Amino acid sequence: MTQAAPAIPTRPAPSLGLRANLGQFSLLVLVNAFVGGMVGLERTVLPLIAEVDFGLVSKSAVLSFLISFGIVKALANLFAGRLSDRLGRRRILIIGWLVGLPVPLVIILAPGWGWVVFANVLLGINQGLCWSTTVIMKIDLVGPKQRGLAMGLNECAGYLAVSLAALMTGYLAATYGLRPVPFYPGIAFAVLGLLYSVFFVRETRAHARHEAQTAPTPSHHASDLSFAHILLLTSWKDRTLFAASQAGLVNNLNDGVMWGLLPLLLTDKGLPVEQIGLIAAVYPGVWGLSQLATGALSDRWGRKWMIAAGLWVQAIGIGLFVAGQSQTTWMGGAVLLGLGTALVYPTLLASISDVAHPEWRASAIGVYRLWRDGGYAVGALTAGLLADAFGIPAAIAVVAGLTCLSGVIVSGVMEETLHRTVV
């Protein structure tokens, strides 16, 4: 009598939800804080370094670091989404940190502005790969019911770190000069981000596959979708994904302009560098903290009108920097800009995740983030040319108008995505 072969134990299906994955989720929040800290180092001092250390006068030349950053980050987002579907999220995260390691050192040692631009090429790859994968991994872990909350927590950690790093570098620059001391914390951010990713972060693709097995049957199955199809679907063919993509582009267009021109505008108005650092920190600080509420509220109230309202609030905040003549008014503009961005940022990511099927969601997020972070390059190029031709206030005013128009497009084109059946 032959003996039956022993049954091969099957691995239990992964559990979805924030509580079931709290340890890994919290770790990814911490890792994303290091990602945000890397970009926050530049918020206050880099435009000033361009003028003081390297003598750049043209605003287009000053903003060249943002053009390189935006183009490279946009492309890195695109590849991060697709490659994380193919190779796994964790590998892409680790590669992103390896590329980011030299960034603070290159800026510290840069003998010319071209080296600073090159550092921002590396930073764009770091931000695109690392931020994209932490977003995708958190969405994998929580499942469909808590996407807004997950994105609120993710973006809160990232942009609160941006705020604190901007504030810290402002005070370090006022005390020790523009280089090298303000960039020393970036070395620690990069090393810690890499170590945590290598030794503690776990792969999450199994969670996405498990969700895909239980998700409603899509009208286009993932196996039928080429990457070109996903690119067209997210960019144009699906009206809701199009509305989200253009809103993301305009959001980062205005963020890039504030990053590059706000320190120069406030310097022209006579503010010292530590006060500029405070205002530059308030905007991402309000943005970061408010997302704790706005992400979760979008799970209850819906996505569409929070996005449209956020863009309109942003436009008002940007306008206050042009119209205002006091530090109080500029601080109010920073608060409104941060609040408006908090309404928009996690909600856009949640809306993309609502629409895209889990089997191609990472690729769709990559396409969305291609357009969103392409806004840095578009904004820097446009604002630089306008500022050189008509002055910084005029350039910022045009950006306020574009932001308002984007809100109108969302209100007229986008469909509500909360509880929408995936396509």
C-alpha positions in Angstrom: 0.0 0.0 0.0 1.6 3.2 -1.1 1.8 6.0 1.3 0.2 9.3 0.3 2.7 12.1 -0.3 2.7 14.7 2.5 0.7 17.7 1.8 2.7 20.8 0.9 1.8 23.5 3.4 0.3 26.6 1.7 1.4 30.0 2.7 -1.6 31.9 4.2 -3.0 34.7 2.2 -1.7 38.1 3.4 -4.1 40.2 5.4 -5.1 43.7 4.1 -5.7 46.7 6.3 -3.8 49.2 8.4 -4.2 47.4 11.7 -3.1 44.0 10.3 0.1 45.6 8.7 0.8 48.3 11.3 4.4 47.4 11.8 5.4 47.5 8.1 3.2 50.5 7.4 4.8 52.5 10.3 8.2 51.6 9.0 7.4 52.8 5.5 6.0 56.1 7.0 9.4 56.5 8.7 11.3 55.8 5.5 9.2 58.3 3.6 10.1 60.9 6.2 13.7 60.4 5.3 12.7 60.8 1.6 11.0 64.1 2.4 13.9 65.3 4.5 16.2 64.9 1.5 14.2 67.4 -0.6 13.5 69.7 2.3 17.2 70.5 2.6 16.9 72.6 -0.6 13.7 74.5 0.1 15.2 77.5 1.8 18.8 77.8 0.8 19.4 76.4 -2.7 18.0 79.5 -4.7 20.1 81.7 -2.4 23.2 79.6 -3.1 22.7 80.2 -6.8 22.8 84.0 -6.3 25.2 84.3 -3.5 27.8 81.6 -4.1 27.6 81.3 -7.9 26.5 84.8 -8.9 23.5 83.8 -11.1 21.3 86.7 -12.1 18.9 85.1 -14.6 15.9 83.5 -12.8 15.8 80.9 -15.6 19.4 79.9 -14.7 18.5 79.8 -11.0 15.6 77.5 -11.6 17.6 75.2 -13.9 18.1 72.9 -10.9 14.3 72.5 -10.7 14.0 71.7 -14.4 16.5 68.9 -14.1 14.9 67.7 -10.9 11.4 67.7 -12.3 12.2 65.9 -15.6 14.2 63.2 -14.0 11.8 62.7 -11.1 8.9 62.4 -13.5 10.6 59.8 -15.6 11.8 58.0 -12.4 8.2 57.8 -11.2 7.1 56.3 -14.5 9.7 53.6 -14.4 9.3 53.0 -10.6 5.6 52.1 -11.1 6.2 49.7 -14.0 9.4 48.2 -12.6 7.8 47.7 -9.1 5.1 45.6 -10.9 7.8 43.6 -12.6 10.7 43.4 -10.1 9.1 44.1 -6.8 8.7 47.3 -4.7 11.6 46.7 -2.3 14.3 46.4 -4.9 13.3 49.7 -6.5 13.3 51.4 -3.1 16.8 50.3 -2.3 18.1 51.4 -5.7 16.6 54.8 -5.1 18.4 55.2 -1.8 21.7 54.1 -3.4 21.4 56.9 -6.0 20.5 59.4 -3.4 23.5 58.8 -1.1 25.9 61.2 -2.9 23.4 64.2 -3.2 24.4 66.1 0.0 28.1 65.7 -0.6 27.9 66.9 -4.2 26.1 70.1 -3.1 28.5 70.6 -0.3 31.6 70.2 -2.6 30.2 71.7 -5.8 32.7 74.0 -7.4 30.1 75.3 -9.9 26.4 75.5 -10.5 26.5 72.7 -13.0 27.4 70.3 -10.1 24.3 71.4 -8.2 22.2 70.7 -11.2 23.7 67.3 -11.4 23.0 66.7 -7.7 19.4 67.4 -8.5 19.4 64.8 -11.3 20.4 62.3 -8.6 17.8 63.7 -6.2 15.1 63.4 -8.8 15.9 59.7 -9.3 16.0 59.2 -5.5 12.7 61.0 -5.0 11.0 59.3 -7.9 12.0 55.8 -7.0 11.7 56.0 -3.2 8.6 58.1 -2.8 6.7 56.2 -5.5 7.5 52.8 -4.0 6.6 53.8 -0.5 3.2 55.1 -1.9 2.6 51.8 -3.8 3.6 49.7 -0.8 1.3 51.4 1.6 -1.6 51.1 -0.9 -0.8 47.4 -1.2 -0.9 46.9 2.5 -4.1 48.7 3.4 -6.4 47.5 0.7 -9.3 49.4 -0.8 -11.1 50.7 2.3 -8.4 52.9 3.8 -6.6 54.4 0.8 -7.3 58.0 1.7 -6.1 57.5 5.2 -3.0 55.6 4.0 -2.1 58.4 1.6 -2.7 61.0 4.2 -0.3 59.3 6.6 2.3 58.8 3.9 2.2 62.4 2.6 2.0 63.8 6.1 5.3 62.1 7.0 7.0 63.1 3.8 6.0 66.8 3.8 6.3 67.3 7.6 9.9 66.2 7.1 10.2 68.6 4.2 9.0 71.4 6.5 11.3 70.5 9.4 14.3 70.2 7.1 13.5 73.6 5.5 13.2 75.2 8.9 16.4 73.6 10.1 18.4 74.6 7.1 17.2 78.2 7.3 18.5 78.5 10.9 21.7 76.6 10.1 22.3 78.9 7.1 21.7 82.0 9.2 24.2 80.8 11.9 26.8 79.0 9.8 26.4 80.1 6.2 24.7 78.6 3.2 27.3 75.8 2.8 28.3 73.2 4.1 26.5 72.9 7.5 22.9 73.0 6.3 23.4 69.9 4.2 25.1 67.7 6.8 21.7 66.3 8.0 21.1 65.0 4.5 23.9 62.5 4.9 22.2 61.0 7.9 18.8 60.9 6.1 20.3 59.0 3.1 22.2 56.5 5.2 19.3 55.8 7.6 16.8 55.5 4.7 19.1 52.9 2.9 19.7 50.9 6.1 16.0 50.6 7.0 15.1 49.7 3.5 17.7 47.0 3.2 17.3 45.3 6.7 13.7 45.9 7.7 11.3 46.7 4.8 9.5 43.6 3.3 8.1 43.1 -0.2 4.4 43.9 -0.6 3.5 42.5 -4.1 1.7 39.5 -2.5 -0.8 41.9 -0.9 -1.6 43.5 -4.3 -2.0 40.0 -5.9 -4.3 39.0 -3.1 -6.5 42.1 -3.5 -6.5 41.5 -7.3 -8.1 38.1 -6.7 -10.9 39.6 -4.8 -11.4 42.8 -6.8 -14.3 43.2 -9.2 -13.7 42.0 -12.7 -12.3 44.9 -14.7 -13.5 45.9 -18.1 -9.9 45.7 -19.2 -8.0 42.8 -17.7 -4.3 43.5 -16.8 -3.0 40.8 -19.1 -4.7 42.7 -22.0 -3.2 46.0 -21.2 0.2 47.0 -22.6 2.1 49.8 -20.9 1.3 52.1 -23.8 -2.4 51.4 -23.2 -2.0 52.2 -19.5 -0.1 55.4 -20.4 -2.9 56.5 -22.7 -5.7 55.5 -20.3 -4.2 57.4 -17.3 -3.2 60.4 -19.4 -6.2 61.0 -21.6 -8.7 58.2 -22.4 -10.2 57.9 -18.9 -11.6 61.3 -18.2 -11.3 60.9 -14.4 -7.7 59.7 -14.7 -7.0 62.6 -17.1 -8.5 65.1 -14.6 -6.4 63.8 -11.8 -3.2 63.8 -14.0 -3.6 67.4 -15.0 -4.4 68.5 -11.4 -1.3 66.7 -10.2 0.8 68.5 -12.9 -0.6 71.9 -11.9 -0.2 71.2 -8.2 3.6 70.5 -8.6 3.9 73.4 -11.1 2.9 75.8 -8.4 4.9 74.0 -5.7 8.0 74.2 -7.9 7.5 77.9 -8.5 7.1 78.5 -4.7 10.2 76.4 -4.1 12.3 78.3 -6.6 11.0 81.9 -6.6 9.5 82.4 -3.1 12.9 82.8 -1.3 14.0 85.3 -4.0 10.7 87.2 -3.8 10.9 87.5 0.0 14.6 88.4 -0.1 13.7 91.3 -2.5 11.1 92.4 0.1 13.8 92.6 2.8 13.2 89.5 4.9 16.2 87.8 6.6 17.1 84.2 5.7 15.8 82.8 9.0 12.3 84.4 8.4 12.3 83.1 4.8 13.1 79.7 6.2 10.1 80.0 8.6 7.6 80.9 5.9 9.1 78.2 3.6 8.6 75.7 6.4 5.0 76.7 7.3 3.7 75.8 3.8 4.8 72.1 3.8 4.2 71.9 7.5 0.5 72.8 7.2 0.4 70.6 4.1 1.9 67.6 6.0 -0.1 67.8 9.2 -3.4 68.6 7.5 -3.2 65.4 5.4 -3.8 63.4 8.6 -7.4 64.7 8.3 -7.9 65.3 4.6 -6.8 61.8 3.5 -9.2 60.1 5.9 -12.0 62.6 5.1 -11.8 61.7 1.4 -12.7 58.1 2.4 -16.0 59.5 3.7 -16.8 62.7 1.7 -15.4 61.6 -1.7 -12.5 62.8 -3.8 -13.7 65.1 -6.6 -14.8 68.2 -4.7 -12.0 68.0 -2.2 -9.6 68.2 -5.1 -11.3 71.1 -6.8 -11.7 73.0 -3.6 -8.0 72.4 -2.8 -6.9 73.9 -6.1 -9.0 77.0 -5.5 -7.6 77.4 -2.0 -4.1 77.1 -3.4 -4.8 79.8 -5.9 -5.9 82.2 -3.2 -2.8 81.4 -1.1 -0.4 82.0 -4.0 -2.2 85.3 -4.8 -1.5 86.5 -1.2 2.2 86.4 -1.9 1.8 88.7 -4.8 -0.7 91.1 -3.2 0.6 91.1 0.4 3.1 93.5 1.8 3.6 92.1 5.3 5.0 89.0 6.9 1.6 88.3 8.4 0.0 88.2 4.9 2.7 86.0 3.5 2.4 83.7 6.4 -1.4 83.5 5.7 -0.6 82.7 2.1 1.7 79.9 3.2 -1.0 78.5 5.5 -3.7 78.6 2.7 -1.3 77.1 0.2 -0.5 74.3 2.6 -4.1 73.6 3.4 -5.1 73.6 -0.3 -2.3 71.2 -1.1 -3.4 68.9 1.7 -6.9 68.7 0.2 -5.4 67.8 -3.2 -2.3 65.7 -2.7 -3.5 62.5 -0.9 -6.9 62.6 -2.5 -5.5 62.5 -6.0 -3.4 59.4 -5.2 -6.5 57.8 -3.6 -8.6 58.6 -6.7 -6.1 57.0 -9.0 -6.1 53.9 -6.8 -9.9 53.8 -6.8 -10.0 53.6 -10.6 -7.0 51.5 -11.5 -7.2 47.7 -11.1 -4.7 46.3 -8.5 -2.9 44.3 -11.2 -1.8 47.5 -13.1 -2.3 50.1 -10.3 1.4 50.6 -9.7 1.9 51.4 -13.4 -1.0 53.8 -13.4 0.4 55.6 -10.3 3.7 55.8 -12.1 2.1 57.5 -15.1 0.1 59.9 -12.8 3.3 60.8 -11.0 5.1 61.3 -14.4 2.6 64.1 -15.1 2.5 65.4 -11.6 6.3 65.8 -11.1 6.7 66.9 -14.7 5.0 70.0 -13.3 8.2 70.9 -11.5 10.0 71.2 -14.9 7.1 73.0 -16.6 6.7 75.4 -13.7 10.4 76.2 -13.4 10.8 76.8 -17.1 7.6 78.9 -17.4 8.2 80.9 -14.2 11.8 81.5 -15.0 11.0 82.9 -18.4 8.1 85.0 -17.1 10.2 86.3 -14.1 13.1 87.3 -16.4 10.6 89.1 -18.8 8.1 90.6 -16.4 9.4 90.1 -12.8 8.8 87.6 -10.1 5.4 88.9 -8.9 3.9 88.6 -12.4 5.2 85.0 -12.8 3.6 84.0 -9.5 0.3 85.7 -10.4 0.2 83.6 -13.7 0.7 80.4 -11.7 -2.2 81.4 -9.4 -4.5 81.7 -12.4 -3.4 78.3 -13.8 -4.1 76.7 -10.5 -7.6 78.2 -10.4 -8.3 76.9 -14.0 -7.2 73.4 -13.0 -9.8 73.4 -10.3 -12.4 74.3 -12.9 -11.3 71.4 -15.1 -11.6 69.0 -12.2 -15.1 70.2 -11.3 -16.3 69.8 -15.0 -14.5 66.6 -16.1 -13.8 64.4 -13.1 -16.3 61.8 -11.9 -16.5 60.9 -8.2 -14.2 57.8 -7.7 -15.0 56.7 -4.1 -16.4 53.2 -4.3 -16.2 53.3 -8.1 -15.8 49.9 -9.9 -12.2 49.6 -11.2 -11.6 49.7 -15.0 
